[in-house]
Amino acid sequence: MPSRDPRAETAVPSDASRLYTPSVYAVSPPESIVVPPCIVCDATRARTTYRVEGVLSPIVVCEDCGLGYYHPMLGSEEVASFYPPEYYGKPGTKFRSAIEALVRLVGRRHVRFLSRDLRKGARVLDIGCGRGVLLAPLADMGFETHGFEVSPDAVRGADSRAEIRIAPRLVEARYPSDFFDEAILWHVLEHLADPRGTLEECRRVLRPGGRIVVAVPNFSSVQSRWSGPAWFHLDPPRHLYHFPADALWRLLERSGFTCASVHHFSLRQNPFGWIQSAFNRYSGLPRNALYTHMYRTDPKKRVPLDRLTRAGMWSAFIAATPVALAVSASMAAARSGATIHVVGYR
């Protein structure tokens, strides 16, 4: 992918292409710069690595722990603009029917893992709960379910059995100390401007011995390194941080948790990441075109493609899925999954 500087380009469009994802360009050669102390390791040098179309701040990578992030960090109003109502889909449903059914089926599979060893009636907090993919099956299993979100648009259609609080930051939800048995951040931490502060607040609201499960894209994975700026899980500009596996472990321990295990396979995330990243690298399609066409929304809000192009894209997706599954399984066995989740305890 060509390297160029998009700083002078216009901002991300906000009209017909509300699900548009901006282009990302590698900085060549990367420049070593002085930065404020890293939230993981306190290092003060990072290298500019990527630039995102329409975003002034580059993505830099810490020269010690490998954490990626915007520098300077994006402002709260700018971040909020990246989440129009279309991003959350229709009430309770984000994707087209078949995709949504698959997402919810995999969500129930996740819940079996997430609820392992929890007592009946345990209090579980899903941070960034969205439309409640995890909340409903947790409630079905008899747990006391709580959700936290920053946007009321995100929770439209969520299960009514869950107690959901809306606030700009987790600390402002004012949960009691030592209250929850488990806290879940499933592909949420990378979206937050203050991930360390959020983890520290999680520790406060968890009871002693309580469990935390944090899932993020793995910035140190083979998929990330192979894809470079075309990597689907960069999700510019919504992902504010990019965590290598070791950096996530270090940040959890720095926030007061004892890490117990890290897991490298996700049926929902990893195979699709290979396919969409390959499309981004080689197909000539707009970035993340396949993903935007999975949304259940007004077709005018998706990336515009003609009928023949759409048919070819979906056919290639179906044909590539078995290969992507096999590669994802092999990467998980090699402990280089495209996404990871870490389990820790207070």
PyMOL commands that set and color helices and strands:
alter all, ss='L'
color gray80, all
select helices_A, chain A and resi 76-80+85-88+97-114+135-140+170-173+189-191+195-205+222-230+232-234+245-254+270-282+289-292+299-301+307-333
alter helices_A, ss='H'
color red, helices_A
select strands_A, chain A and resi 24-34+45-52+59-62+68-70+123-127+144-149+163-166+180-186+206-217+241-242+258-263+339-345
alter strands_A, ss='S'
color yellow, strands_A
deselect
rebuild
show_as cartoon
